[in-house]
Each structure stands twice: as structure tokens, then as C-alpha cells.
Amino acid sequence: MTISANRVSLVMPGLLGPQQQYPLLESQERPNLKNLTALLSRATRSEHNNDDWLRTVFDLLLPNSEQTKIPFASISASYDQFTCTDAWCLRIDPVFLRIDMDSAIMLAADELQLTEQEANEIAESINQHLKDDGIRIQIAHPHRWHLLFDSSPEITTTPLHQVMRKDVHSFLPEGNKQQYWRSLLNELQMLLYTHPVNQQRDKRGLAPVNSVWLWGEGKLPEKKKTNWDAIYTDEPLIEILADFFNIPCYELNQFQDHIHQPSGDNGNVLLVTTALEEFVHNQDIFAWINALQQLDSTVFQDIRDAFKMKRLKQCELYPSNNSVYHVSLKQSRKWWKFNKLMTDFLST
């Protein structure tokens, strides 16, 4: 596949912070991000009424969607080849909470690195508990658990990635049946507290599965043709969306090879990375800087080169801070414009 991009959209949560430690760094500790700052300095900034990267990607793939919530559970259930054409779906993913007297902080989900056997054993115990309620967890991947219903579960939920490192008490299910689902979460926490799998994980120094998280409710949306020719990502959730919309999906490191290949057909390319957000959440300033330097010498260098060779017409950058930065071919060639400092763009 070769792509000479007409449009590249970059969704990069954490790219511009919040990063309170950066202004405190000595000048020699601050990276030289010549390509990123050159693009931002020539860009037009506009308001983007959304700070959630998954919602941003969904809206880019399916513009003017009437979906108020992303029905991600049905999309991932379809990806895992469960029959859910007419079903309501809900994710019920295994997680680790740090629980104390006043809070329950979400600390791990995929990071638990459950084995298939561990996931199946825990899910089977939960299914025994759910038997009288007539629902059953469906598993095709250790960290993707689904519930399928004939009708709506009558709750609204918060996507798992939005709750990481936060107190889950502020994000519990709401709706007509919120009491049932909240009570169920408490029951499952008690069931998991002494589960044999967790006892074995504790002996190996591993975090337990001490709760589950409900999210992504909805029915499978209608598939529509998109204007995107390729997606490059390091995020598994985006790979699932790409599969649903039948868009070729590649690893981030393949972006360079593709954008520099001449092609008769211009394409629209979407690049999504969530690694920077992870470093921001962990307050790991130097890992964040290292990741930025890597992106500056690869992705942002590639984009500037593509502009110089007139293989790119426009670029959009979504840093998930309620802003979007637009750079056109004409703007990119304004070489006389002064490059601003990274601190001019960072949120603290």
C-alpha cells in the first residue's frame, strides 16, 4: 500500500500536557522539538468541544453521528465474533482498584496481563453468581468481557479509559436500573476478594482482579463508508474501530514508509497514539519528553517533509485539550514565521 496523503489527522492525548513540571525544568533538560513547534507555530487553533480521544476518533470516522455515547461494547463484541446484530451489549472488563476508606482508585485493566486461563476461571465464577439473573459473560480475549442482552440494560456508563487513576465513585452507572448494577458491582467485589486466582496472583506479586467495570453500552451502529484510507496506531481500541469500519490499520512505525511513497491517489490518514497520556497520568516527565522527542524525529519530521515535497495538503492535530490545530500546505511554507517555545502551547 502507498499513500500520498491529502489529509493527515493526528489524535495525541497528552501531547500538550497538562504538564506542571515542564516549566520547572532547567533549559538544558528541555527537548528541542523543532518539528512539532514549527507545525504548531504555523497552525490555526480552533475550539474542539471534546477532550476524549476515543470520542474524537469515533466522530472523525463517523461524522454527524447521532450516537450520544459510543456503543463500543457492541463493536468489540462484533470484533470478537459474537452475534450481536440486534443485541444490546455492555463491556464488563476485569480491573484492579486501590480501595481505602474514602476512595476506590482505578489503577489497572489491560495492565493486569491476565492469562486466558485466569480470565476464564474468574468469569466462570461470576457467571455462576449471575445465573439467576439470566445473564452471562462472554469472553474471547482475557481483557475483553461482554454481556449481551435482548433489551437495554437501562444505564449510562463512563468508558474505562476515562476512569483510569480516578476515584470510580464519581463514575458509577446511572439510569433507571443503576441500583441493580451498582449493587452487582459490590457483590462481585466481595466474590473476587477471596477468589483462588487472586490468591495465586498475590503469591506471585501480581495485582488482583478485585472488580469489574461496566462501559460501552449500546447496539451495533450502522456501518457507513468512511473517507479514511489508513489508520496508524498503538492503541488496541482504535484497531477494533478500524476493523469495524473496514479501514486498513498499521503500526505507528509504518507511517514513515507510507507517507513518503508517491501515489496517484491522494488519501486521508488518521494517526492515533495514547502513549503520551499514559506518561502524563503517571507524572513521568522524562518518559513523556523521550516519547515527544521520538515523535518529533519521526512523525512530525515526516509531516514537515511531506509538506515540503507537496505530498500533503493539510494536517490536523487533536491533543485532547478542547483544541484542534490546523496546518495547511500554504501555512506550512511560511518559513519566515518565528517558532514559538513548547511552553507557549503546554497546558499546566
LUMNULO-100205 format. One record per residue: residue in one letter; x, y, z of N, C-alpha, C, CB in turn. Coordinates in steps of 0.05 Angstrom, whole numbers, plus 32768, in hexadecimal, padded with zeros to 4 digits. Each point is the difference from the previous one (the first is absolute). Glycine has a CB too. Layout:
<rs>
aXYZXYZXYZXYZ ...
</rs>
This chain:
<rs>
m80117FE880007FEF801880008012801980007FDB7FE78018 t801D802D7FD7800F801980007FEC8017800380247FEC7FE3 i7FE38027802C7FEF80178006800F801A7FFD7FE47FE4801F s8012802D7FCF800A801C80007FE98010800C801F7FFA7FD7 a7FE3800F80427FE98008800F7FF5801B7FF780127FE68026 n7FD4801B7FD77FF180197FFD7FFC800D801B7FE97FEE7FD7 r80128002803D7FFB800A801B800A7FEC80147FD780187FF0 v80377FF2802480097FF080177FF4800C8019802B7FF27FE9 s7FC67FFE80267FF68008801A800D7FF180167FD3800B7FEB l803880038029800F7FF480167FF080038019802C800A7FE9 v7FCD7FE080247FF38001801A80147FF780157FD17FF77FEC m8038801C802580167FFA80127FFA800C801C802080007FD9 p7FD07FF280377FFB800A801B8019800180107FD27FED7FFE g8031802880118019800480108016800E7FF27FF37FD78017 l800A802F7FD08015800D7FF18007801B800C7FF07FE97FD6 l7FFC802680328004801B800B7FFA8001801E7FF680137FD3 g800E7FD7803B7FFC7FFF801C7FE47FF68007802180258006 p7FD57FE28013800C80138012801B7FF7800C7FD2800F800B q804180037FF5801B7FF98009800B8016801280087FE67FD5 q7FF280188044800880148013801E800180057FD47FFB8016 q803A7FEF7FE6801D7FFF80068011800D7FEA7FF77FD7801B y7FFF802A7FCD801180097FE9800B801C80047FE47FE47FE3 p800C80308026800C801B80038015800180167FD580137FF1 l802C7FD98020801480008016801B7FF47FF77FDA7FFC8020 l80267FF87FC980197FF47FF6801580147FF97FE57FDA7FEF e8034801F8015801680117FF7800080007FE1801C7FF6802A s7FEF801F7FCA7FFF80037FE3800D7FE87FF2800180328006 q80157FC38005800D7FEA7FF47FF07FE68001802C8016800B e7FC07FEA80077FEF7FE880037FE980007FED800D7FFD802F r7FED801A7FC57FEA80037FEE80087FF77FE47FED8026801B p80027FC97FD880077FF57FE67FFE80157FEA7FF17FD3800F n801E80297FDC7FFD80107FE77FEC7FF37FEE803080108004 l7FB87FF97FFD7FEA7FF47FF07FFB80127FE77FEB7FEB802A k802980167FC57FFF80147FEA7FE97FFB7FEC803180048005 n7FC97FE37FF77FEB7FFA7FEC7FE48005800B801E7FDE7FEC l7FDD8018802D7FE68005800C7FFB801D800480047FD48017 t800F803B7FF47FFC801D80057FFD800F7FE6801A7FFC802B a7FF37FFC7FC07FFD800D7FE67FE47FFD7FF580307FF87FF6 l7FC57FF0800D7FE47FFB7FF77FEC80108011800E7FD27FF0 l7FF6802C802A7FED800E80128002801F7FFC80037FDB8021 s8014802F7FDA8004801D7FFC7FF3800A7FE7802B7FFD8019 r7FD17FF27FD37FF480087FE77FE27FF87FFE802D7FFC7FEB a7FCA7FF7802A7FE47FF580007FEC8015800880127FD3800A t7FD580287FED7FE9800F800A7FF27FEF80157FFB80197FD3 r80027FF380457FF37FF180167FE380078000802B7FFF801B s7FC47FEC7FE97FE3800580047FF67FEE80177FFB800B7FCF e7FEE7FFC803B7FF47FF180167FF67FE57FF67FF3802B8017 h80127FC17FFA7FF67FE57FFA7FF27FF7801980257FF57FDE n7FC1800A80217FF07FFC801980007FE280087FE380277FF3 n80357FCF801280037FE48007801C7FFB80097FDC7FF27FE0 d802880038038801B7FF9800980057FE380038000802B8018 d7FEE7FC47FDD80027FE38000800A7FF67FE57FDB7FFD8023 w803D7FF77FDD800C7FF77FE77FEF7FEB7FF2802D800B8013 l7FC67FE37FFB7FF17FEB7FF37FE7800C7FF280107FDF8023 r7FE380347FEA7FEA800D7FF4800980107FE77FE98003802D t802E800A7FD5800A800F7FE980057FEE7FE8801680208020 v7FF67FC97FE580057FED7FEA7FE57FF67FF5802C7FF28015 f7FC180077FFC7FE67FF67FF77FF280157FEE7FFC7FE3802A d800580367FDF7FF380157FF0800F80067FE67FF08014802B l802A7FE87FD4800E80037FE77FF97FE97FED802680178018 l7FD77FD17FF37FF87FE97FEF7FE380017FF780237FE58017 l7FCC80257FFB7FE380017FFA7FF6801C80067FFB7FCE800C p800B80457FE37FF8801C80057FE180028000802B80117FEB n7FCB800280247FE3800580027FF17FE9800B8005801F7FD9 s80097FD180377FF27FE9800C7FEC800A801580287FE37FF8 e7FC1800F80097FEC8006801480047FF1801A7FE080097FDB q80367FE7802680067FF18019800A80148015800B7FD67FE5 t7FE6802C803180098011801680167FF280107FD380158003 k802D7FD07FFE80157FF1800D800B7FEC7FEB7FEA8005802E i80307FF57FD3800B7FED7FEE7FF87FE480098028801F7FF6 p7FCA7FD27FF87FF87FE5800880177FEC7FFC7FD0800B7FF2 f80457FFA801D80197FF27FFB7FFE7FE280068019802A800A a7FD67FCF800A7FFD7FE480077FF67FF07FE97FF7800D802F s7FF67FFD7FC27FF57FF17FE980157FFE7FEA7FD2800F800B i803E80067FF1801580007FEC80157FEC80077FF780307FF5 s80127FCF802480147FED80087FF57FE3800180178024801A a7FD07FD97FED7FF47FE67FFF7FFF7FF57FE47FE4800B8028 s801680067FC580007FF97FE3801D7FF87FF87FD8801E7FF7 y803B7FF28012801D7FFA7FFA80077FE4800B800B80318002 d7FEB7FC8801580057FE6800C7FEE7FEA7FF5801080188029 q7FE07FF07FC37FF07FEC7FF17FE87FF5801180297FF57FE5 f7FCD801B802D7FE77FF9800D7FE9800A7FEF80168002802E t7FD47FF07FD17FE980087FF17FF1801680107FFC7FD27FEA c80058046800C7FF48016800F7FF280147FED80237FFB8023 t7FD47FFC7FC67FF380127FED7FE8800F800C800E7FE17FDC d7FE1801180337FE9800C800C80028002801E7FE57FEF7FDA a8032800B803280027FFE801D800B801A800B80087FCF7FFD w7FF18036801C800C8015801080197FF4800D7FD480188009 c80427FF77FF780197FF5800B800B80138016800A7FEA7FD4 l8005800A803E800C800F8016801B7FF380067FD3800E8013 r804280027FEE801A7FF580097FFF7FFD801F801980157FD8 i7FF47FD6803280027FFB801C801D7FF780067FCE7FF48005 d8045801E7FF8801C7FFA7FFF800D7FFC801C800280197FD5 p80107FD4802D800E7FFC801A8013801780067FFC7FCE7FFA v8004803C801F801180178007800B7FFC801C7FE5801E7FE3 f802F7FF38024800B8001801B7FFB801C800B80237FDD7FF5 l7FD0802480237FFB8019800E8011800180197FD180027FED r803A80158019800D8005801A7FEA800B8012802F80087FEC i7FC87FE780267FE98007801180098007801C7FE37FE27FE5 d80138035802580048008801C7FE6800A800B8031800B7FF8 m7FD08001801F7FE78009800E7FF080147FF080177FF8802B d7FF680197FC67FF280167FF380007FFF7FE2800D801A8026 s80027FD47FCE800180007FE380067FE47FF4801080308002 a7FEC7FCE7FE480077FE87FF2800C80097FE57FDB7FE48016 i8040801C7FE8800E800B7FE980057FEA7FEC80158023801D m7FE27FE27FCA80057FED7FEA801E80017FF87FD080067FF0 l803E7FE48013801D80007FFB80087FEE7FE98006800A8030 a7FEA7FE27FCA80097FED7FEB7FE97FF27FF3802B7FFA8019 a7FD880017FCD7FED7FF07FF180117FED7FEE7FDB80258000 d802C7FE47FE880117FEF7FEF801B7FFB800D7FE980137FD8 e801F80008039801A7FFD800E80017FE78012800580327FFE l7FE47FC3800880007FE88011800C7FE87FF17FD780118016 q80287FEF7FCF800C7FEB7FF07FF67FE580098029801C7FF8 l7FBD7FE180097FF37FE7800780067FEB7FEB7FDC80188018 t80287FCF7FF080027FEA7FEE7FE37FF87FF8802C7FF08014 e7FD280017FD67FE67FF67FF87FF47FEE8015800F80027FD0 q80017FEE803D7FF57FEE80157FF68010801880207FDD7FF1 e7FEF803880177FF8801080177FE5800E7FF980308007800D a7FCE80047FDB7FE8800E7FF97FE87FED7FFF801B80207FE5 n7FE97FC980107FEA7FED7FFE7FF77FF6801C80117FF27FD4 e8002800A803E7FF87FF7801B7FF18015800F80297FE38001 i7FE080367FFD7FF28016800E7FE580047FF4802B8016800B a7FD37FEA7FDA7FE680057FF37FEC7FEA8006801880187FDC e7FF27FCF80277FEE7FEA80067FF48003801C801B7FE27FE1 s7FF5802780327FF68005801B7FEB80177FFF802C7FF18014 i7FD980237FDD7FED80167FFE7FE67FF67FF2802680227FFE n7FDD7FCE7FEE7FE97FF57FF27FEE7FEF8012801A80017FD6 q7FF37FF0803C7FF07FF180137FF08013801280227FDB8000 h7FEA803B80077FF2801480117FE9800D7FF0802B80098019 l7FD97FFB7FCD7FEC800D7FEF7FEA7FEE7FF6802480207FF3 k7FDE7FC680127FEF7FEC7FF47FE28007800480237FDE8007 d7FD5802A80117FE4800580067FF7801A7FF280057FE9802C d800D80287FCC7FF980197FF27FFD7FFC7FE28017801A8024 g7FF07FCE7FD37FFD7FFA7FE48014800E7FED7FD17FF9800A i8046800F80018015800C7FEF801A7FF180037FE9802D8004 r80287FD57FE880197FF180008016800F7FF27FE57FD58001 i8032802B800B8018800D7FF480097FEF7FE8800D8015802C q7FF97FF97FBE800B7FF37FE8801D800A7FFD7FD27FFD7FE9 i80417FF08014801C80087FFE800D7FF47FE7800280018032 a800C80117FBF80117FF67FEA801C800A80047FD880007FE1 h802D80118033801A800B800680028004801E800480177FD2 p80127FE5803B80028002801D7FF7801B800C80257FE07FFD h7FDC80357FF37FF9801A800A7FE8800D7FF2802F8006800C r7FC37FEB7FE37FE880097FF37FE97FEE8008801A80147FD9 w7FD67FF4803B7FEA7FF180097FE6800E7FF8801B7FED8027 h7FD280047FD07FE7800C7FF67FE77FF3800D8017800A7FD5 l7FD48007802E7FE57FF680077FEE80077FE9800880068032 l7FE87FE87FC57FED80047FEA7FE37FFE800A80227FEE7FDF f7FCD802480197FE5800280097FEC80027FE980108015802B d7FD77FE37FDA7FEB80037FEC7FF5801D80007FF47FD08005 s8010803D80127FF6801C800380158010800F7FCF7FF17FFF s802C8029800280138013800C80047FF9801E7FF380237FDF p80267FDF802B80057FFD801C7FF78018801080277FE37FF5 e7FD180327FFD7FF48018800C8014800E80147FD37FEB7FFB i804680177FFC80138010800F8011800F7FEC80017FDF8026 t800C80367FE38015800E7FF180197FFD80107FE080217FEA t80377FDB800880197FFA800D801680137FF67FF27FD08006 t8025802D8006801880107FF880157FED7FF57FF680238024 p80157FE37FC580147FEE7FF480187FFC80137FF380107FD3 l80177FD8802D80157FF880128018801380007FF17FD17FFA h801880367FEE801880117FFE7FFD801B800D800B7FE97FD6 q7FDC8021802D7FFB801A800C80017FFE801F7FE4800C7FD9 v801C7FDC80327FFF7FFD801D801B7FF8800B7FD07FF27FFC m804380087FF3801A7FF7800A800D8015801280067FE57FD7 r800480128040800D801080157FED8015800C802B7FFA7FE8 k7FBB800080187FEC8011800C7FF07FEF80147FFE801E7FD7 d7FF47FF0803B7FEE7FF380127FE77FF87FF28012801A8027 v7FE87FCC7FD87FEA7FF67FF07FE58008800B801C7FD97FF2 h7FE3802F80277FE68007800C7FF280177FF180127FF2802C s7FFE801E7FC67FF480167FF17FF77FF87FE4801D801F8019 f7FE77FC77FE07FFA7FF77FE57FEF7FE77FFF802B80147FF2 l7FC77FE680247FF07FE880017FE880027FEC800E7FF98030 p7FE77FF07FC87FEA80007FED7FE88011800A800E7FD37FF0 e7FE5803A7FFD7FE9801080067FE97FF87FEE801C8027800F g7FCB7FDD7FFA7FE97FF97FF07FEB7FF2800F801E7FFD7FD9 n7FCE7FF980197FE97FF4800D80077FE780117FE580117FDA k80307FE1801D80087FE8800E801B8003800E7FE57FE57FDF q802280338028801A8005800C80037FF1801A8002802C7FEA q7FE97FD1802680027FF3801A80087FE37FFC7FDE80208013 y80157FD37FD980077FE37FFB801D7FFD7FF97FD17FF87FF1 w803980187FFD801B7FFD7FF68015800980157FEF80087FD2 r800B800C803D80128008801580027FEB80167FF680307FF7 s7FF37FC4801080007FEB8014800F7FE87FF57FD4800F8012 l80297FEB7FD4800E7FE97FF4801E800580027FD97FF77FE1 l803080218019801D80058002800B7FFB801C7FFB80237FDC n7FF67FE5803880087FFA801C80017FE280067FEC802C800E e80007FC67FE87FFF7FE3800480187FF27FF37FCE80028002 l803980077FE680167FF47FF1801B8006800E7FE680037FD5 q801C8015803680198007800F80047FED80177FFB80307FF2 m7FEF7FCA801C80027FED801780067FE47FF67FDF801C8019 l80167FDC7FD080057FE57FF5801E7FFE7FF97FD17FFD7FEF l803A80188005801B80007FF68015800280167FF080147FD6 y80087FF6804180138005801680107FE880087FE180238010 t80127FC67FF1800E7FE7800880027FEC7FE97FEF8007802E h800E80027FB980017FEE7FEA801B7FF17FFE7FDE801D7FE7 p80227FC9801380197FF17FFE8014800C7FEC7FE67FD8800C v801080327FDE8012800C7FEC800F8018800D7FE27FF27FDA n8010801E8035800D8017800D80137FF880167FD8801B7FF6 q80227FCF801780137FF68014801A7FF77FF47FD97FF2801C q802580017FCC80187FF77FF2800F80187FF57FE97FD57FF4 r8009803F8002800D80187FF6800F800F80177FDD80047FDB d80167FFC803C800D800E8017801A7FF280077FD3800D8011 k802E7FD87FEE80197FF28006801680077FEC7FE57FDB8014 r8013802C7FD3801480077FEB8006801E80007FF07FD87FE5 g80048037802E8005801C80017FF180107FEB802C7FF68012 l7FBE7FFF7FE47FF0800D7FEB7FE7800D800C80127FDF7FDE a7FE5803680157FE7800D80097FE87FEE7FFB8014802D7FF7 p7FD87FD3801B7FE97FEF7FFD7FEB800D7FED80097FED802E v7FE580037FC97FE7800A7FF37FEC80028017800A7FEA7FD2 n7FF3802F80387FEE800380177FE6800F7FF980298000801C s7FD280057FCA7FE7800C7FF87FFD7FFC7FE2800280228026 v7FE87FE77FCF7FFB80027FE47FF6801C7FF97FF67FCE7FFD w800C80397FEA7FF6801B7FF87FED7FFD7FE9802A8016800F l7FBE7FF77FF47FEB7FFF7FEC800380197FEE7FE17FE6801F w801F80167FC7800280167FEE7FF97FF87FE380238015801E g7FD880007FD17FFD7FFB7FE37FE57FF67FF8802F7FF77FFF e7FBC800F80117FE57FF47FFA7FF5800A7FE57FF87FFD8031 g7FF97FF27FC27FF380097FE87FFC7FE97FEC8013802D8006 k7FE07FD97FE47FFC7FED7FEA801480067FEA7FCF7FFA800C l80367FF27FE3801380037FEA7FF780177FEE800C7FCF8003 p800580457FF87FF880167FEE80017FF67FE3801180228020 e7FE17FEE7FCF80007FFA7FE4801C80057FF47FCF800B7FFD k803B7FE37FF3801A80047FF37FFC80137FE980107FD2800E k800180427FF07FFF80137FEA801C80037FF47FD980198015 k80277FEE7FD2801A80047FF3800E8018800B7FEE7FEA7FD6 t802B80148030800F8016800B8013800C7FEB7FFD7FEC802E n800D802B7FD88013800E7FEE801D7FFA80077FDE80237FF9 w80277FC98018801B7FFB8009800C7FE87FF27FF48013802D d80257FF07FCB800D7FEC7FF080137FEF80117FFD801D7FD8 a800B7FED803F80137FF080118000800C801C801C7FF47FD9 i7FE87FFB803B80048008801C801A7FF4800A7FCD80038007 y8042800E800780197FF7800D7FFC8004801E801D800C7FD7 t7FE87FE080397FFA8002801C80107FED80127FD3800F7FF3 d802F7FF88027800B7FEE80147FEB7FF88014802E80147FF9 e7FB97FF380017FEA7FFD80137FEC7FE97FF780058032800C p7FF97FB980037FEE7FEA7FF97FE380087FFB801E7FE3801A l7FD880307FF47FE480087FFC7FFC800C7FE47FFB80098031 i801A80057FC57FFE800B7FE580027FEA7FEB8014802B8011 e7FFB7FC17FF480027FE97FEE7FE47FF37FFC80307FF8800E i7FC1800780087FE57FF57FFF7FEE80117FEF80067FEB802D l7FFB80307FD67FF080127FF080087FFE7FE37FFC801F8027 a801E7FE07FD380097FFD7FE47FF57FE77FF3802A8019800C d7FD57FD180037FF57FE77FF57FE380047FFB80227FE58019 f7FCF80287FF97FE380037FFC7FFA80107FE77FFA7FFD8031 f801680187FCA7FFB80127FE9800F7FF77FE77FF980258020 n80147FC47FE2800E7FF47FE9801680137FF57FD67FE77FF4 i80398025801F801680117FF8801A7FF280067FE4802A800A p802E7FD47FE3801B7FF48005800D800D801880057FF57FCF c80067FFB8043800C800A8018801D7FF580037FD280028016 y804080107FF2801C7FFA8000800D8009801A800280047FCE e80157FF28038801080098017800B801C7FFA800B7FD1800D l7FFA803E80098009801C7FFD801A80027FEF7FEB800A802C n80277FE27FD8801A80037FF27FFE7FFC7FE280157FF0802A q7FD480087FCC7FFC7FFD7FE37FF7801B7FF37FF47FD08008 f8006804480087FF680197FF68015800D7FEE7FE480068029 q80357FF97FDF8015800D7FF180037FF47FE48018800A802B d7FE77FDC7FD380037FF27FE67FEA80087FED80177FDA8017 h7FD180287FF47FE980047FEF7FFD801D7FF77FEA7FDB8017 i801B80387FFB7FFB801C7FF98014800A7FEB7FED8007802D h802A7FEC7FD18015800A7FED7FFF7FF17FE5801C800B8027 q7FD17FE27FD67FFD7FF27FE77FEF80107FED80067FD48017 p800380327FD17FEF800E7FED7FE97FEF7FF78028801A7FF0 s7FC17FF3800C7FE87FF17FF87FEF80117FEF80017FE58029 g7FF1800F7FC47FEE80107FF07FE68007800E80137FE97FD9 d7FE68009803C7FE88005800F8006800C801B7FE97FDA7FE8 n800C803E801C8004800D801A7FEF7FF28014800B802C7FEA g7FFF7FD3802F7FF17FF280157FFC8011801880127FD57FEF n7FDC802280227FFB800C801A800A7FED80157FD8801B7FF0 v803A7FEE8021800E7FEE80137FFB800A801D80247FF67FDD l7FD67FF780347FFC8005801C80157FF280117FCE80057FF8 l803F800A801A80157FF580117FF88005801D802480087FDD v7FDC7FE380337FF78002801C80147FF380127FD080007FF2 t803A800F802280117FF580147FF78009801C80277FFE7FDF t7FD87FF080347FF88007801B80177FFE80147FD27FF07FF5 a8046800B800180177FFC801280068018801180127FE07FDF l7FEB8038801580078019800F7FED80048017801280147FD6 e7FD57FE680277FED8003801580077FEF80187FDD800A7FDF e802D7FDE801B80087FED80168016800D80117FF47FD87FE3 f8020803580108016800C800E7FF68019801080207FEF7FDD v7FCD801F80187FF58017800E7FF17FF780197FFB80197FD5 h7FF57FD280297FF27FF5801780137FF680157FDA7FF37FE2 n803C8002801680147FF5801380138016800A7FFD7FD47FE9 q7FFF8044800D801280178008801D7FF97FFB7FDE800E8022 d80277FE47FC8801B7FF87FF9800A80137FEA7FF87FCF800C i801380487FFD800780157FEE80157FF87FEC7FF580208023 f801F7FD07FE580167FF97FEE7FF87FEB7FEC8020800C8025 a7FCE7FE17FE37FF67FED7FEC7FEF800F7FEC80007FDB8022 w7FF180397FE77FF080117FEE8012800F7FEC7FDC80058023 i803980067FE78013800F7FEF800D7FED7FEC800980208025 n7FFF7FC87FE3800C7FED7FEE7FED7FF87FEA801D7FEF8025 a7FCA800D7FE27FEC7FF97FEC7FFB80177FED7FEA7FE18021 l801680377FE97FFD80187FEF801780027FEC7FE680178024 q80327FE57FE6801880027FEE7FFE7FEB7FEA801B80118026 q7FDC7FD77FE17FFD7FEB7FEC7FEC80077FEB800C7FDE8023 l7FDD802D7FE67FEB80097FED800A80177FEE7FDD7FF18020 d803380217FED800A80177FF180137FF87FE97FFB801C802A s80157FD07FDC80147FF87FEC7FF47FEC7FEB802480078022 t7FC47FF07FE37FF47FED7FED7FE6800C7FF480137FD9801A v7FD780267FF57FE680087FF58000801D7FF87FEA7FDE801D f801E80347FF57FFF801D7FF9801580077FEB7FEF800A802E q80287FE97FD2801380047FEA7FF47FF77FE580267FFA8021 d7FCD7FEF7FE07FF47FF57FE77FEB80137FF580097FD18011 i7FE7803A80017FEB80137FF7800C80197FF47FE17FEE8024 r8033801D7FE9800D80187FF4800D7FF97FE580088012802F d80047FD77FCF800C7FF87FE77FEB7FFD7FEA80257FE98019 a7FC4800B7FEF7FEA7FFC7FEC7FF6801B7FF77FF47FD48016 f800A803F7FFC7FF8801B7FF88014800C7FEC7FE98007802D k80317FF67FD98015800C7FEF7FFF7FF47FE4801C80078029 m7FDE7FDF7FD67FFE7FF37FE67FE580017FF380237FE28010 k7FCB802E7FFC7FE480047FF77FF17FE67FFD801080297FE8 r7FF67FC480297FF17FE780017FEA8000801580297FE97FF0 l7FD5802D801E7FEB800380157FF3801B7FFE801A7FE2801E k7FCB801E7FE37FF280197FFD7FF8800D801A7FEF7FEF7FD5 q800A8000803F7FF8800B801980057FEC80177FDE801C7FE9 c80267FEF802E80057FF080187FEF800B8017802F7FF47FF1 e7FC57FFB801F7FF080088017800C7FF180187FD680087FE4 l802C80078032800C7FF480197FEC80048017802F80097FEF y7FC97FE0801C7FED80008016800F7FF6801A7FD97FF77FE0 p802F801B8032800E7FF880187FEE7FFA80188026801C7FF0 s7FC07FE2800A7FEC7FFA801580008014801780057FD07FF4 n7FFD804A80047FFE801580147FEC80157FF880307FF9800C n7FBB7FFE7FE67FEA80117FF6800A80137FEB7FEA7FFD802C s802B7FFC7FC6800B80107FEA80077FEE7FE9801280228020 v7FED7FEA7FC8800B7FF27FE8801180147FF17FD87FE17FFD y803F80167FF9801380117FF280007FF87FE2801D8006802A h7FDE800D7FC47FFE7FFB7FE48019800C7FF27FCD7FFF8002 v80407FF17FED8017800A7FF17FFB7FF97FE280207FFC8028 s7FDE80187FC77FFD7FFB7FE4801C80007FF27FD280158001 l802E7FE27FE7801980017FF0800B801C7FFF7FF17FD87FE5 k7FFD803B80168008801C7FFE800B800A801A7FDD80087FDD q80167FF2803A800A8008801A801C7FF480067FD080058010 s80337FE27FE880197FF280068018800C7FF37FE67FD78005 r801580387FE58016800B7FF08007801D80087FF27FE27FDA k80028027803B8006801B800A801A7FFE80117FCF800D8000 w80477FF07FF3801A7FFC800D800980178011800C7FE37FDA w7FE98035802180098017800F7FF38003801B800780167FD4 k7FE57FD980317FF28002801A80127FF680177FD47FFA7FE9 f802C8014802D80117FFA80177FF57FE7800E800D80318005 n80057FBC80017FF77FE8800F7FFD8007801E80187FE37FDE k7FD18017802C7FFB8005801D800C7FEA80107FD580187FF5 l802C7FEC8025800A7FEB80127FEB7FED8008802180208012 m7FE77FC87FF67FEC7FEC80087FEF800A801880207FDC7FF0 t7FEC803480217FF1800A80177FE980127FF780297FFE801C d7FD8800D7FCC7FEA80117FF67FE77FF07FFA8022801F7FED f7FE17FC780107FE97FEF7FF87FF77FED8017801180027FD1 l80017FF980427FF97FEC80147FEB800B8013802E7FEE7FFD s7FC08000800C7FEE80068016800C7FF580197FD77FFF7FE2 t802780108034800B7FF880197FEB7FFC8015802A80187FF5 
</rs>
